[in-house]
Amino acid sequence: MRLSPAAPQRSRKPAPQATSAVDRVRCVLMREQRYLLAQHNSRRRENRSRWGLAGGRLRGRENPQECLRRELMEELGCRVPYLIELGDWQHRDETHRIFGCEIAQNIETFDTDELSAIAWFTHAEVVQLASAGRLRTGFELAAITTFERQRTSGLE
């Protein structure tokens, strides 16, 4: 694994919770009111410059949380203290289970075999990326907004 310094389709509605198996997992990572997005190395040329949430595909009998913890460690060298389940979203006939976590550590390196870039964005910047069609799956903004709502409702 080599580490480097950090440098749409519409799918906004969560999928029904219990209707299908989970194919992939993703994570809304927040630090200091900013959200980590990544550009994944992709065979699809149109996805190479689009930003998405970190995560990946489940292996064998792995449960979604185990898979996400493995993927975050592989891609970002990041251990998360907890995971809040945000829901399931559909993209390209696959179910993506999304989790969220607020972290203290700054992530500045990543696995270049998996990702081509990472960056931290404010919510307003993610809105701009969504408006410009620069998000990979189309549900990133909805997942980040869901995480913000759940996080702030827990603070009240």
DRENROBA-181056 format. One record per residue: residue number from 1; residue in three letters; y, z, x negated of N, C-alpha, C, O in turn. Coordinates in steps of 0.2 Angstrom, whole numbers, plus 5000, padded with zeros to 4 digits. Layout:
<recs>
{rec NUM, "ALA", {Y, Z, X}, {Y, Z, X}, {Y, Z, X}, {Y, Z, X}}
...
</recs>
This chain:
<recs>
{rec 1, "MET", {4994, 5000, 4996}, {5000, 5000, 5000}, {5006, 5000, 4996}, {5007, 5004, 4991}}
{rec 2, "ARG", {5011, 4995, 4997}, {5017, 4995, 4993}, {5022, 4997, 4997}, {5023, 4996, 5003}}
{rec 3, "LEU", {5027, 5001, 4995}, {5032, 5004, 4999}, {5039, 5001, 4996}, {5040, 5000, 4990}}
{rec 4, "SER", {5043, 4999, 5001}, {5050, 4996, 5000}, {5055, 5000, 5003}, {5054, 5004, 5008}}
{rec 5, "PRO", {5061, 5000, 5000}, {5067, 5003, 5004}, {5068, 5000, 5011}, {5067, 4994, 5012}}
{rec 6, "ALA", {5071, 5004, 5015}, {5072, 5001, 5022}, {5078, 4996, 5022}, {5083, 4998, 5020}}
{rec 7, "ALA", {5078, 4993, 5023}, {5083, 4988, 5025}, {5083, 4987, 5033}, {5087, 4983, 5036}}
{rec 8, "PRO", {5066, 4938, 5119}, {5061, 4943, 5123}, {5058, 4941, 5129}, {5060, 4938, 5134}}
{rec 9, "GLN", {5053, 4945, 5127}, {5050, 4944, 5133}, {5052, 4950, 5138}, {5053, 4956, 5135}}
{rec 10, "ARG", {5053, 4949, 5144}, {5055, 4954, 5148}, {5048, 4958, 5151}, {5044, 4955, 5153}}
{rec 11, "SER", {5048, 4965, 5149}, {5043, 4969, 5151}, {5045, 4976, 5152}, {5043, 4980, 5148}}
{rec 12, "ARG", {5050, 4977, 5156}, {5054, 4983, 5157}, {5050, 4989, 5161}, {5052, 4995, 5160}}
{rec 13, "LYS", {5046, 4987, 5165}, {5043, 4992, 5170}, {5037, 4995, 5167}, {5032, 4991, 5164}}
{rec 14, "PRO", {5036, 5002, 5167}, {5030, 5004, 5165}, {5024, 5002, 5169}, {5024, 5000, 5175}}
{rec 15, "ALA", {5018, 5001, 5165}, {5012, 4999, 5169}, {5009, 5005, 5173}, {5011, 5011, 5171}}
{rec 16, "PRO", {5005, 5004, 5178}, {5002, 5009, 5181}, {4998, 5013, 5176}, {4995, 5011, 5172}}
{rec 17, "GLN", {4999, 5020, 5177}, {4996, 5024, 5172}, {4988, 5024, 5171}, {4986, 5024, 5165}}
{rec 18, "ALA", {4984, 5023, 5176}, {4977, 5024, 5175}, {4973, 5018, 5177}, {4967, 5018, 5178}}
{rec 19, "THR", {4976, 5012, 5176}, {4973, 5006, 5179}, {4969, 5002, 5173}, {4964, 4999, 5175}}
{rec 20, "SER", {4971, 5003, 5167}, {4968, 4999, 5162}, {4968, 5003, 5155}, {4971, 5008, 5154}}
{rec 21, "ALA", {4963, 5001, 5151}, {4962, 5004, 5144}, {4969, 5003, 5140}, {4972, 4998, 5141}}
{rec 22, "VAL", {4970, 5008, 5136}, {4976, 5007, 5131}, {4973, 5002, 5125}, {4968, 5004, 5122}}
{rec 23, "ASP", {4977, 4997, 5124}, {4976, 4993, 5118}, {4980, 4994, 5112}, {4977, 4994, 5106}}
{rec 24, "ARG", {4986, 4996, 5113}, {4990, 4998, 5107}, {4994, 5004, 5109}, {4995, 5006, 5115}}
{rec 25, "VAL", {4997, 5007, 5104}, {5001, 5013, 5104}, {5008, 5012, 5100}, {5008, 5008, 5095}}
{rec 26, "ARG", {5013, 5014, 5103}, {5020, 5014, 5099}, {5023, 5020, 5100}, {5022, 5025, 5104}}
{rec 27, "CYS", {5028, 5021, 5095}, {5032, 5028, 5095}, {5039, 5027, 5095}, {5042, 5023, 5091}}
{rec 28, "VAL", {5043, 5030, 5099}, {5050, 5031, 5099}, {5051, 5037, 5094}, {5050, 5042, 5096}}
{rec 29, "LEU", {5054, 5035, 5088}, {5055, 5040, 5083}, {5063, 5041, 5083}, {5067, 5036, 5082}}
{rec 30, "MET", {5065, 5047, 5084}, {5072, 5049, 5084}, {5074, 5054, 5078}, {5070, 5058, 5077}}
{rec 31, "ARG", {5080, 5052, 5075}, {5082, 5057, 5070}, {5090, 5056, 5071}, {5093, 5051, 5070}}
{rec 32, "GLU", {5093, 5062, 5071}, {5100, 5063, 5072}, {5103, 5057, 5076}, {5108, 5054, 5075}}
{rec 33, "GLN", {5101, 5057, 5082}, {5103, 5052, 5088}, {5103, 5045, 5086}, {5106, 5041, 5089}}
{rec 34, "ARG", {5098, 5043, 5082}, {5097, 5036, 5080}, {5089, 5035, 5081}, {5085, 5040, 5080}}
{rec 35, "TYR", {5087, 5029, 5082}, {5080, 5027, 5083}, {5078, 5022, 5078}, {5081, 5017, 5076}}
{rec 36, "LEU", {5072, 5023, 5076}, {5069, 5019, 5071}, {5066, 5013, 5074}, {5061, 5014, 5079}}
{rec 37, "LEU", {5068, 5007, 5072}, {5064, 5001, 5074}, {5062, 4997, 5068}, {5065, 4998, 5062}}
{rec 38, "ALA", {5057, 4993, 5069}, {5054, 4990, 5063}, {5053, 4982, 5065}, {5052, 4980, 5071}}
{rec 39, "GLN", {5053, 4978, 5060}, {5051, 4971, 5060}, {5044, 4971, 5057}, {5043, 4972, 5052}}
{rec 40, "HIS", {5040, 4969, 5062}, {5033, 4969, 5060}, {5031, 4962, 5057}, {5034, 4957, 5059}}
{rec 41, "ASN", {5027, 4962, 5052}, {5025, 4955, 5049}, {5020, 4952, 5055}, {5016, 4956, 5057}}
{rec 42, "SER", {5022, 4946, 5057}, {5019, 4943, 5062}, {5017, 4936, 5061}, {5020, 4933, 5057}}
{rec 43, "ARG", {5011, 4934, 5064}, {5009, 4927, 5064}, {5014, 4923, 5068}, {5015, 4917, 5067}}
{rec 44, "ARG", {5017, 4926, 5073}, {5021, 4922, 5078}, {5028, 4922, 5075}, {5032, 4927, 5074}}
{rec 45, "ARG", {5030, 4916, 5073}, {5037, 4915, 5070}, {5042, 4918, 5074}, {5047, 4921, 5071}}
{rec 46, "GLU", {5042, 4917, 5081}, {5048, 4920, 5085}, {5048, 4928, 5084}, {5054, 4930, 5086}}
{rec 47, "ASN", {5043, 4931, 5082}, {5043, 4938, 5082}, {5046, 4941, 5075}, {5047, 4947, 5075}}
{rec 48, "ARG", {5046, 4937, 5070}, {5048, 4939, 5063}, {5054, 4943, 5063}, {5055, 4947, 5059}}
{rec 49, "SER", {5059, 4941, 5066}, {5066, 4944, 5066}, {5068, 4948, 5072}, {5073, 4951, 5072}}
{rec 50, "ARG", {5063, 4950, 5076}, {5064, 4954, 5081}, {5062, 4961, 5080}, {5057, 4963, 5075}}
{rec 51, "TRP", {5065, 4966, 5083}, {5064, 4973, 5081}, {5060, 4976, 5086}, {5060, 4975, 5092}}
{rec 52, "GLY", {5055, 4981, 5084}, {5050, 4984, 5089}, {5049, 4991, 5087}, {5051, 4993, 5081}}
{rec 53, "LEU", {5045, 4995, 5091}, {5043, 5002, 5089}, {5038, 5002, 5084}, {5033, 4997, 5085}}
{rec 54, "ALA", {5037, 5007, 5080}, {5032, 5007, 5076}, {5025, 5009, 5080}, {5026, 5012, 5085}}
{rec 55, "GLY", {5019, 5007, 5077}, {5013, 5008, 5080}, {5008, 5003, 5079}, {5009, 4999, 5074}}
{rec 56, "GLY", {5003, 5003, 5083}, {4998, 4998, 5081}, {4992, 4998, 5086}, {4993, 5001, 5092}}
{rec 57, "ARG", {4987, 4995, 5085}, {4981, 4994, 5089}, {4976, 4999, 5088}, {4974, 5002, 5082}}
{rec 58, "LEU", {4973, 5002, 5093}, {4967, 5007, 5093}, {4961, 5004, 5090}, {4960, 4998, 5090}}
{rec 59, "ARG", {4958, 5008, 5086}, {4951, 5006, 5083}, {4946, 5010, 5086}, {4946, 5016, 5087}}
{rec 60, "GLY", {4940, 5006, 5087}, {4934, 5010, 5090}, {4935, 5015, 5095}, {4938, 5013, 5101}}
{rec 61, "ARG", {4933, 5021, 5094}, {4934, 5026, 5100}, {4940, 5031, 5098}, {4940, 5036, 5101}}
{rec 62, "GLU", {4944, 5028, 5095}, {4950, 5032, 5093}, {4954, 5033, 5100}, {4955, 5029, 5104}}
{rec 63, "ASN", {4957, 5040, 5100}, {4961, 5041, 5106}, {4968, 5039, 5104}, {4970, 5038, 5098}}
{rec 64, "PRO", {4973, 5038, 5109}, {4979, 5035, 5108}, {4983, 5039, 5103}, {4987, 5037, 5098}}
{rec 65, "GLN", {4983, 5046, 5104}, {4987, 5050, 5099}, {4984, 5050, 5092}, {4988, 5050, 5087}}
{rec 66, "GLU", {4978, 5050, 5091}, {4975, 5049, 5084}, {4977, 5043, 5081}, {4979, 5042, 5075}}
{rec 67, "CYS", {4977, 5037, 5085}, {4979, 5031, 5083}, {4986, 5031, 5080}, {4987, 5028, 5075}}
{rec 68, "LEU", {4990, 5033, 5085}, {4997, 5033, 5083}, {4999, 5037, 5077}, {5003, 5035, 5072}}
{rec 69, "ARG", {4996, 5043, 5076}, {4997, 5047, 5070}, {4994, 5043, 5064}, {4998, 5043, 5059}}
{rec 70, "ARG", {4989, 5040, 5064}, {4986, 5036, 5059}, {4991, 5030, 5057}, {4993, 5029, 5051}}
{rec 71, "GLU", {4993, 5026, 5062}, {4998, 5021, 5061}, {5004, 5023, 5058}, {5007, 5019, 5054}}
{rec 72, "LEU", {5007, 5028, 5060}, {5013, 5031, 5058}, {5013, 5033, 5050}, {5017, 5032, 5046}}
{rec 73, "MET", {5007, 5036, 5049}, {5006, 5037, 5042}, {5005, 5031, 5037}, {5008, 5031, 5032}}
{rec 74, "GLU", {5001, 5026, 5040}, {5000, 5020, 5036}, {5006, 5016, 5035}, {5008, 5014, 5030}}
{rec 75, "GLU", {5010, 5015, 5041}, {5016, 5011, 5041}, {5022, 5014, 5037}, {5026, 5011, 5034}}
{rec 76, "LEU", {5023, 5021, 5039}, {5029, 5024, 5037}, {5028, 5030, 5032}, {5033, 5033, 5030}}
{rec 77, "GLY", {5022, 5032, 5031}, {5021, 5038, 5027}, {5024, 5044, 5031}, {5026, 5049, 5028}}
{rec 78, "CYS", {5023, 5044, 5038}, {5027, 5049, 5042}, {5021, 5053, 5046}, {5017, 5050, 5049}}
{rec 79, "ARG", {5022, 5060, 5045}, {5018, 5064, 5050}, {5023, 5067, 5055}, {5028, 5069, 5054}}
{rec 80, "VAL", {5021, 5067, 5061}, {5025, 5069, 5067}, {5023, 5076, 5069}, {5017, 5077, 5070}}
{rec 81, "PRO", {5027, 5080, 5071}, {5025, 5087, 5073}, {5023, 5087, 5080}, {5019, 5092, 5081}}
{rec 82, "TYR", {5024, 5083, 5084}, {5022, 5083, 5091}, {5023, 5075, 5094}, {5026, 5071, 5091}}
{rec 83, "LEU", {5020, 5074, 5099}, {5020, 5068, 5103}, {5021, 5069, 5110}, {5017, 5072, 5113}}
{rec 84, "ILE", {5027, 5066, 5113}, {5028, 5066, 5120}, {5026, 5060, 5123}, {5028, 5054, 5121}}
{rec 85, "GLU", {5021, 5060, 5128}, {5019, 5054, 5131}, {5024, 5051, 5136}, {5027, 5055, 5140}}
{rec 86, "LEU", {5027, 5045, 5135}, {5032, 5042, 5139}, {5029, 5037, 5144}, {5033, 5036, 5149}}
{rec 87, "GLY", {5024, 5035, 5144}, {5021, 5030, 5149}, {5017, 5024, 5145}, {5017, 5023, 5139}}
{rec 88, "ASP", {5015, 5020, 5150}, {5012, 5014, 5148}, {5016, 5008, 5150}, {5018, 5008, 5155}}
{rec 89, "TRP", {5016, 5003, 5145}, {5020, 4997, 5147}, {5015, 4991, 5145}, {5011, 4991, 5141}}
{rec 90, "GLN", {5016, 4985, 5149}, {5012, 4979, 5148}, {5016, 4974, 5144}, {5022, 4974, 5145}}
{rec 91, "HIS", {5012, 4971, 5139}, {5015, 4966, 5135}, {5010, 4961, 5133}, {5005, 4963, 5130}}
{rec 92, "ARG", {5011, 4955, 5135}, {5005, 4949, 5133}, {4998, 4952, 5135}, {4994, 4951, 5131}}
{rec 93, "ASP", {4998, 4954, 5141}, {4991, 4956, 5144}, {4988, 4962, 5141}, {4982, 4963, 5141}}
{rec 94, "GLU", {4992, 4966, 5137}, {4989, 4972, 5134}, {4993, 4978, 5136}, {4999, 4977, 5137}}
{rec 95, "THR", {4990, 4983, 5136}, {4993, 4990, 5138}, {4995, 4993, 5132}, {4991, 4995, 5128}}
{rec 96, "HIS", {5002, 4995, 5132}, {5004, 4999, 5126}, {5006, 5006, 5129}, {5010, 5007, 5133}}
{rec 97, "ARG", {5003, 5011, 5126}, {5005, 5018, 5127}, {5010, 5020, 5122}, {5010, 5019, 5116}}
{rec 98, "ILE", {5016, 5022, 5125}, {5022, 5024, 5121}, {5023, 5032, 5121}, {5022, 5035, 5126}}
{rec 99, "PHE", {5024, 5034, 5115}, {5025, 5041, 5114}, {5032, 5042, 5111}, {5035, 5037, 5108}}
{rec 100, "GLY", {5035, 5048, 5111}, {5041, 5049, 5108}, {5041, 5056, 5104}, {5037, 5060, 5105}}
{rec 101, "CYS", {5045, 5056, 5098}, {5046, 5062, 5094}, {5052, 5062, 5091}, {5055, 5057, 5088}}
{rec 102, "GLU", {5055, 5068, 5090}, {5061, 5069, 5086}, {5059, 5072, 5079}, {5055, 5076, 5079}}
{rec 103, "ILE", {5061, 5069, 5074}, {5059, 5071, 5067}, {5065, 5073, 5063}, {5071, 5071, 5064}}
{rec 104, "ALA", {5064, 5077, 5058}, {5069, 5079, 5054}, {5069, 5075, 5047}, {5075, 5074, 5044}}
{rec 105, "GLN", {5064, 5072, 5045}, {5064, 5068, 5039}, {5067, 5061, 5040}, {5066, 5058, 5045}}
{rec 106, "ASN", {5070, 5059, 5035}, {5073, 5052, 5035}, {5068, 5048, 5032}, {5065, 5049, 5026}}
{rec 107, "ILE", {5066, 5042, 5035}, {5061, 5038, 5033}, {5065, 5032, 5030}, {5069, 5028, 5034}}
{rec 108, "GLU", {5064, 5030, 5024}, {5067, 5025, 5020}, {5062, 5020, 5017}, {5064, 5015, 5015}}
{rec 109, "THR", {5056, 5022, 5017}, {5051, 5017, 5014}, {5046, 5015, 5020}, {5045, 5019, 5025}}
{rec 110, "PHE", {5042, 5010, 5018}, {5037, 5007, 5023}, {5032, 5003, 5019}, {5033, 5001, 5014}}
{rec 111, "ASP", {5027, 5002, 5023}, {5021, 4998, 5020}, {5023, 4990, 5021}, {5023, 4988, 5027}}
{rec 112, "THR", {5024, 4987, 5016}, {5026, 4980, 5016}, {5021, 4975, 5018}, {5022, 4969, 5020}}
{rec 113, "ASP", {5014, 4978, 5018}, {5009, 4974, 5021}, {5009, 4973, 5029}, {5007, 4969, 5032}}
{rec 114, "GLU", {5012, 4979, 5032}, {5013, 4979, 5039}, {5020, 4977, 5042}, {5020, 4974, 5047}}
{rec 115, "LEU", {5025, 4979, 5038}, {5032, 4978, 5041}, {5036, 4975, 5036}, {5035, 4975, 5030}}
{rec 116, "SER", {5041, 4971, 5038}, {5046, 4968, 5034}, {5052, 4971, 5033}, {5056, 4970, 5028}}
{rec 117, "ALA", {5054, 4976, 5038}, {5060, 4979, 5038}, {5060, 4985, 5043}, {5056, 4985, 5047}}
{rec 118, "ILE", {5064, 4990, 5041}, {5065, 4996, 5046}, {5072, 4997, 5046}, {5076, 4996, 5041}}
{rec 119, "ALA", {5075, 5000, 5051}, {5082, 5002, 5052}, {5082, 5007, 5057}, {5079, 5008, 5062}}
{rec 120, "TRP", {5088, 5012, 5057}, {5089, 5017, 5062}, {5095, 5014, 5066}, {5100, 5012, 5063}}
{rec 121, "PHE", {5094, 5014, 5073}, {5099, 5012, 5077}, {5102, 5017, 5082}, {5097, 5021, 5084}}
{rec 122, "THR", {5108, 5017, 5084}, {5110, 5021, 5090}, {5108, 5018, 5096}, {5105, 5012, 5096}}
{rec 123, "HIS", {5108, 5022, 5102}, {5106, 5019, 5108}, {5110, 5013, 5110}, {5108, 5008, 5112}}
{rec 124, "ALA", {5117, 5013, 5108}, {5121, 5008, 5110}, {5119, 5001, 5106}, {5120, 4996, 5109}}
{rec 125, "GLU", {5117, 5002, 5100}, {5115, 4997, 5096}, {5109, 4994, 5098}, {5108, 4988, 5098}}
{rec 126, "VAL", {5104, 4998, 5101}, {5098, 4995, 5104}, {5099, 4991, 5110}, {5096, 4986, 5112}}
{rec 127, "VAL", {5104, 4994, 5114}, {5107, 4990, 5120}, {5109, 4983, 5118}, {5108, 4978, 5121}}
{rec 128, "GLN", {5113, 4983, 5112}, {5115, 4976, 5110}, {5110, 4972, 5108}, {5110, 4966, 5109}}
{rec 129, "LEU", {5105, 4975, 5104}, {5099, 4971, 5102}, {5095, 4968, 5108}, {5093, 4962, 5108}}
{rec 130, "ALA", {5094, 4972, 5113}, {5091, 4970, 5119}, {5095, 4964, 5123}, {5092, 4959, 5125}}
{rec 131, "SER", {5102, 4965, 5123}, {5106, 4960, 5126}, {5105, 4953, 5122}, {5106, 4948, 5125}}
{rec 132, "ALA", {5105, 4953, 5116}, {5104, 4947, 5112}, {5097, 4945, 5111}, {5096, 4940, 5108}}
{rec 133, "GLY", {5092, 4948, 5115}, {5085, 4945, 5114}, {5082, 4946, 5108}, {5078, 4943, 5106}}
{rec 134, "ARG", {5084, 4952, 5104}, {5081, 4953, 5097}, {5076, 4959, 5097}, {5074, 4961, 5092}}
{rec 135, "LEU", {5074, 4961, 5103}, {5068, 4966, 5103}, {5062, 4962, 5104}, {5061, 4957, 5108}}
{rec 136, "ARG", {5057, 4965, 5101}, {5050, 4961, 5101}, {5047, 4961, 5108}, {5044, 4955, 5109}}
{rec 137, "THR", {5046, 4966, 5111}, {5042, 4966, 5117}, {5046, 4967, 5124}, {5043, 4965, 5129}}
{rec 138, "GLY", {5052, 4969, 5123}, {5056, 4969, 5129}, {5056, 4976, 5132}, {5060, 4978, 5136}}
{rec 139, "PHE", {5051, 4981, 5130}, {5051, 4987, 5133}, {5054, 4993, 5129}, {5054, 4999, 5130}}
{rec 140, "GLU", {5056, 4991, 5123}, {5059, 4996, 5118}, {5065, 5000, 5121}, {5065, 5006, 5120}}
{rec 141, "LEU", {5069, 4996, 5124}, {5075, 5000, 5126}, {5073, 5005, 5132}, {5076, 5010, 5132}}
{rec 142, "ALA", {5069, 5002, 5137}, {5066, 5007, 5142}, {5063, 5013, 5139}, {5064, 5018, 5142}}
{rec 143, "ALA", {5059, 5012, 5134}, {5055, 5018, 5131}, {5060, 5022, 5128}, {5059, 5028, 5129}}
{rec 144, "ILE", {5065, 5020, 5124}, {5070, 5024, 5121}, {5074, 5028, 5127}, {5075, 5034, 5126}}
{rec 145, "THR", {5076, 5025, 5132}, {5080, 5028, 5137}, {5075, 5033, 5141}, {5078, 5039, 5142}}
{rec 146, "THR", {5069, 5032, 5142}, {5064, 5037, 5145}, {5064, 5043, 5140}, {5064, 5048, 5143}}
{rec 147, "PHE", {5063, 5042, 5134}, {5063, 5047, 5129}, {5069, 5051, 5129}, {5069, 5058, 5129}}
{rec 148, "GLU", {5075, 5048, 5129}, {5081, 5052, 5130}, {5082, 5056, 5136}, {5084, 5062, 5136}}
{rec 149, "ARG", {5080, 5053, 5142}, {5080, 5057, 5148}, {5075, 5063, 5148}, {5077, 5069, 5150}}
{rec 150, "GLN", {5069, 5062, 5145}, {5064, 5068, 5145}, {5067, 5073, 5140}, {5066, 5079, 5141}}
{rec 151, "ARG", {5070, 5071, 5135}, {5072, 5076, 5130}, {5078, 5080, 5132}, {5078, 5086, 5131}}
{rec 152, "THR", {5083, 5076, 5135}, {5089, 5080, 5138}, {5087, 5084, 5144}, {5090, 5089, 5145}}
{rec 153, "SER", {5082, 5082, 5148}, {5080, 5086, 5154}, {5077, 5093, 5152}, {5077, 5098, 5155}}
{rec 154, "GLY", {5074, 5092, 5146}, {5070, 5098, 5143}, {5075, 5103, 5140}, {5074, 5109, 5139}}
{rec 155, "LEU", {5081, 5101, 5138}, {5086, 5105, 5135}, {5091, 5109, 5140}, {5094, 5114, 5139}}
{rec 156, "GLU", {5090, 5106, 5147}, {5095, 5110, 5152}, {5091, 5116, 5155}, {5094, 5119, 5159}}
</recs>
